[in-house]
């Protein structure tokens, strides 16, 4: 309806004036287009403009609403959506028509989707890598928590019988007291070894939990991770030796409290028996900690092997996955090889070979 378009435009008469359409020759045409409100004297521009403006005002508001509705999706959908005034001055005669969606999205959308799929693939790998390390450290901590070896106390009855033969009066609870010292020292030593190892592994686990993948991978591949794990047991032997000496001293003090002066033969018998017990104590805990270290080392070796295999396998799988994704995008953008024009076909072939 051309008349409707003219009446909705506040500059309707100026449009015809600008295009030299207000001559007498076109008077009837102008009246048909802009209504009978125009003055018969086409040279009376003020009255014509006033009549046209008054006829346009209410409809201009309604058209403004319709214009906003049709252009509310953003400037990319309309030829000119900056202001209504710019529309009525530059686009008076034809109504505002939506233009196609921004064409960049034809490229952005598949690239964004491809990036998300690649991200999920790599994120899954990184999560597996980190979970394997965390699980290893958690299991090592569990083993350490359970480290509480029970030292088999020596049989002190032969020593007591020998002392009695030498004329030494020995209390009836002497053997029980010596065994109690064995148990107490063993419990204390196991607790010390356990606490030291728990601190090293626990601190390492806390660090790993806060690490991103690249830092964790660097820690593992550099060998620092393995050295920190093994350091949890690196100082156990001196601790065991000190504990053995303490045990010997405490047990010797029990015999020193006996009344009277002990004959030299009795002192020799006591010293030899307690020294043998100390050696057995040290050997026992050395064996126990060595077994624990061996278990940890075996688990560490298995972890490193598993991580190496995971990295190698996933790298190969990712190469195939990425090539597939790029191939799909190449086909979407350039078309499949041999289809379309010669130019597009060669472009698609080149993209496939480059990937």
N, C-alpha and C positions, 0 to 999 in steps of 0.2 A: 504494500500500500504506500505509494510514493507520497501521497498527501499526508499520511500519518507521520512519515519520516520528516517531512518539512515542518509540520506543526510541532514536533517534539524538539526541533532545533531552534534555540533562541536567536540564531543568526540566519534564519531562513531567508529573509528578504535580502540580506547582504550577500548571501550565496549567489542569488540571481543577479544582483547588481554587479558583483565582481565578475561574473561571467557574461556581462552585457546582455542579460535576458529581460531587462525591464522596459525595453522599448515597446511602442504601441503594437508593434507586430506580434509580440508575445504576450500581450495583456491577458487574453483569454486563457492562454496556457498557464500563466502565473496564477490567475484566479482559481483555476481548477486545482492546481497543486497546493496552493497555500490558503484557499478558502475565500469566501466572499467578503471577509472582513477587510480586505485591502481596499484602499480608496480607488475610485474610478480614475482619479488623476494619478497616474503612475509616477509622476515626478514629485508627488508629495511624500518624500521618503520618511519624514518623521512620523506621519500618521500611519503609513504602511508598517514601519518598524514597530510602532506602539501596538498596532492591532496584532501583528504577528507575535510580538513578545507576550502580549496578554493571553493570546490563545495557547502559546507554548508553555507558559509557566507551570500549570498543574501537571501537564503531561511530562514535562521535563523531569519533574521529581520522580514520577513513576518510572520513566525510562532510566533515570539514574539508579533506581533500585534494581531494575532488570539488568542494567549494565554491571552493577556490582556483583549480582548473583552469577552472571555468566563469566565474570573475570575474577572471581574470588579465589581461584586456585593459584594465583601468582602471575607475575609479569610474563613468565615463559609461556603462558597459555593464551595471551592476548596481544594484538598488535601494539596497543598503547594503553596501559592501565595505570599510568602515573596519576592523573587527575581527571575528573569529569570534564573540566573546562578544556583540557587539551583534546579530549575526545570530540566535544561538540564543535571545536574550531577546525580540527583537521579531519574528522571522520563523521561529518554531519549526515551526508546522504546515505552511505551504506551503514548498516548496523554493525556493532562490534561482533566479530566472529571468532570463536576459539581457534587457536592454532594448534598444531600437533604437539605432543609431549616432547620435552627437551630430549633431543636425540642422543645426548651424551649418555643417558641411562641405558641405551642399548649396549654400550660398552662397559659402563661402570658396573651394572648389575651382575653380569656373569663373572667379571673379574673379582668383585667383592665376594660373591658366592664361592668362587674357586679358592680365594684366600682363606675363607672360613674353613673350608674342608681341609686345606693344607695345614692350617693352624691346629685343627682338631687331631689330625694324624700325628703331627710332631708333639703336640701336648700329651697325647696318650703315651707316646714313647718316653718322654721325659718323666711322666708320672710313674711308669713302670720302672725306670732306672732308679728313681729316688726311693720308691717303695721297696725295691730289692735291698738297697743299702740300709734303710731304716729297719726292715725286718731282720736283717743280719745283726745289726747292733742290738736290737731288742732281744733276740735269742741269746746273744752273748751275755747280755745283762742278766737274763734268766739263769744261765749257767753259773754265772758268778754268784748270784744270790743263793744258789743251792750249794755253794762250796762250803761245806762244814764237815771235813773228814774227822772221823773218830779215831784218835790214836790208841792203838792197843797197848795198854800199860804193861810194863815189865812184870815179871813174876819175882817178887821180892822175898818170898819165903826161903829160898836157899841162902840168901844173904843173911837173913835174920838167924837162921839155924847155925850158920858159920860163926856169927858174932856171939851167940850163946855158948858155942863150943869154946870160944876164946875167953869166956868169963864175962862177957858184956851183958848187962841187964837191958833187955829191949822191951819197951811197952807193947802191950798186946795190939794196940791200934797203929803200930808203926807202918805196917804194909799198907793199910788203908790210907794213912796220911800221905805216903809217897805216891800212891795211885791217884789221890785227889789232886796233888800237884801236877801230875801228868795231864789229867783231864783239863784242869784250869788253864795251864799253859797252852795246851792244844787249842782250846776254845778261843783264847786271846789271840794266838797267832793266826788262826783261820779268820777271825774277825778283822785283823789288821790287813791281811792279804786281800780279803773280800772288799773292805772299804776302799783301799787304794785302787783296786781294779774298777770298782763301781764308779769312782770319781772320774777316772780317765775315760772310760767308755760312756758314762753318763754325760760328761761334758761334750764329748765328740758327738753323741746323738743329738744333744740340744743344738749344737752348731749345724749339723746336717739338716735338721728340721727347718732351720731358717734360711738355708742356702737355696739359691736358684740353680737351675740345671748346669749352666756353664761352669760356675764355681765348683759345684760338686764333682763334675766330670774332671776338672783340672786337678782337684784334690786326689781323686782316685788314680788317674793316669800318671800323675807325677810320682806316685809311690808314698806320698805323705800320709795317705789314709792308712795304708798297711803298717807303716812305721808307728803311727799313733796307737793303733790297735795292739800291736805287740809290746808297746811301751807300758801297757797296763800290768805286765808281769816282769818287766825288766829288772826291778829292784827287789824281787822276792827272795833271792838267795841270801843276801846280807841280812834281811829281816829274819829268815829262818835260822841262820847261824847265831844271831843275837839271842833269839828266843831259846835256842838249845843251851847256850851258856847261862842264861837266866835260870832255866830249869835246873841245871846242875848246881848252881849256887844255892837255890832255894832248898833243894833236897839235901845238900850237904849241911845246911844250917839245922836241919832236923836232927841229924846225928850229933852235931856240935852241942845240942842242948841236953844230951844224955849226961847224967851225973858221973862224976869221976873222970879219971884220965884214961883215954882209950889206948890200948896197946898198939904198937906200930903195925902189927899184923892185921888188926881190926881196921885201922885207918887205910891200909893198903886194900883190903877187901872192899871197904865202902867206896873208896875212890874208883877202883876198877869197875864196880857194879854200876855206879852212877855215871861214870864216863861212857860205859857201853850203852846205858839207857839214853844218854844225850845223843850219842851217835845214831842210835836207832830212831830217835825223835827227828833229828835233822834229815836223815835218809827218807823217813816216811813222808815228811812234808815236802821234801824236794821232789819225790816221786809224784805226790798228789798234784802239786802245782805244775810239774812238767806235763802230766796227763792233761790238765786243763789247758795249758798252753798249746799242746798238740791238737786238741779238739778245736780250739779257736783258730789255730793256723790252718787246719784242714778246711774249716768253714770259710775262712778268708780266701783261701785259694779257690774254693768252689765259687765264691761270690765274684771274684775277679774274672774267672773263666766265664761265668754266666753273663756278666756285664759286657765282656768283650764279644761274646756270641750275640747278645741282644743288639749291640751297636752295629755289628757287621750285618746281621740279618735285616734289621730295620733300615739300614742305609740302602741296601739293595731294593727292599720293598718300596721305600720312599722314592727312589729314582724311577721305578716303574709307575708308581702312583702319580708322581708329578708329570711324567711324560704323557700319561693318559689324560690328565687334566688339561695340560697345554694343548694336546692334540684335539681334545673336544672344543676348546676355545678357538683353535686355529680353524677347525672345520666350520664353526659358527660364524667366524668373521670373514674368512677367505673362501669358504665353500670347500666341498670335498674335491679331491684331486680329479681333474678331468672334467668337472662340471662347469657350466657357465662359459664365459668368454675365455679366450686364450690367456688374456691378462690375468683374470682372477684365478684360473687354473694353475698358472705358473706360480702365482703368489702363494696359493695354498700349498703347493708342493714344496716351495722354498721354506715356508713356515714349518712344515712337518719335518724336513731334513734338519733344520736348525735345532729343533727340539730333540 
